[in-house]
Amino acid sequence: MMQSLDQHVIPQALMVEIDWAGRAVHIEYQWLGKNNAETPLLVFLHEGLGSISMWRDFPRTLCSALGCRGLVYSRPGYGQSTPRAADEAWAPNFMHRQAHDVLPTLLLALGVDTAANPPCLLGHSDGGSIALLYAARFPDRVAGAIVLAPHIMVEDLSVSSIAKARTAYLDTDLRQRLARHHANPDSAFWGWNNIWLNPAFRSWSIEAEIAAITCPLLAVQGLDDAYGTLHHIRGIAQSVPQTELLELAECGHSPHRDQPAQLISSIEEFLIRHDLHSPR
């Protein structure tokens, strides 16, 4: 949900315009290794306060280690993408809309043929939930999914930590630090914070619908995560029997930041097991 903001890498990014619910929306995106057309594609889906730059070097490092291509983008409301309108309040289905509408439209606009060459999805936090929802809705268009600290329901722990983030945004320099990663930090923060703290969101759950996932799935959780417990990845395994679990010690909400070496090694082994890696 919220990670350290003090050091960051702002990669070169491009813009593409898509139509989302009758509105022209500009999406910030970045290709990694695009010219390696024969290699697998990893699509990175960021966290609830994330963006391209909030990933730092992880996508580039992972793609280099795996010898694959990467597509990283900032969802509407984040990074340099079209911000959320000041009067636009997200509904409890906001992650469904990203998975069912925005992501497939973006992939089409960027020429990704998900029917002929399904990509792998790698999502963190809210992005992990979006990856699960996409894989459940479009099971034939995903080769595999890797989800880091995903949410499949709303826990008291999550709500408590998000309430603390609201206090930090109002009383500390968090807004200034988020401004390094978002053209409109209020768009990013309040869209995320308001819906997660909305009482109507407390009943949100995707535990039933993710049972439609058929692709290989790796679910990762840090044992020191302040935003979620092991219930999420273990719940995924109950609904999706082919799920492989990775529970990381000395790791909080961002496994790619806290345990990058172990995570990259585990992802590579997962992709090799399922023949989703680049030949060496």
Stockholm file with secondary structure:
# STOCKHOLM 1.0

chainA/1-280         MMQSLDQHVIPQALMVEIDWAGRAVHIEYQWLGKNNAETPLLVFLHEGLGSISMWRDFPRTLCSALGCRGLVYSRPGYGQSTPRAADEAWAPNFMHRQAHDVLPTLLLALGVDTAANPPCLLGHSDGGSIALLYAARFPDRVAGAIVLAPHIMVEDLSVSSIAKARTAYLDTDLRQRLARHHANPDSAFWGWNNIWLNPAFRSWSIEAEIAAITCPLLAVQGLDDAYGTLHHIRGIAQSVPQTELLELAECGHSPHRDQPAQLISSIEEFLIRHDLHSPR
#=GR chainA/1-280 SS CCCCCSSCCCCCCEEEEEEETTEEEEEEEEEESTTCTTSCEEEEECCTTCCTGGGTTHHHHHHHHHTCEEEEEECTTSTTSCCCCTTCCCCTTHHHHIIIIIHHHHHHHTTCCTTTSCCEEEEETHHHHHHHHHHHHCGGGCSEEEEESCCSBCCHHHHHHHHHHHHHHHHSTHHHHHTTTCSSHHHHHHHHHHHHTCGGGTTCBCTTGGGGCCSCEEEEEETTCSSCCTHHHHHHHHHSTTEEEEEESSCCSCHHHHSHHHHHHHHHHHHHHTTCSCCC
#=GC SS_cons         CCCCCSSCCCCCCEEEEEEETTEEEEEEEEEESTTCTTSCEEEEECCTTCCTGGGTTHHHHHHHHHTCEEEEEECTTSTTSCCCCTTCCCCTTHHHHIIIIIHHHHHHHTTCCTTTSCCEEEEETHHHHHHHHHHHHCGGGCSEEEEESCCSBCCHHHHHHHHHHHHHHHHSTHHHHHTTTCSSHHHHHHHHHHHHTCGGGTTCBCTTGGGGCCSCEEEEEETTCSSCCTHHHHHHHHHSTTEEEEEESSCCSCHHHHSHHHHHHHHHHHHHHTTCSCCC
//
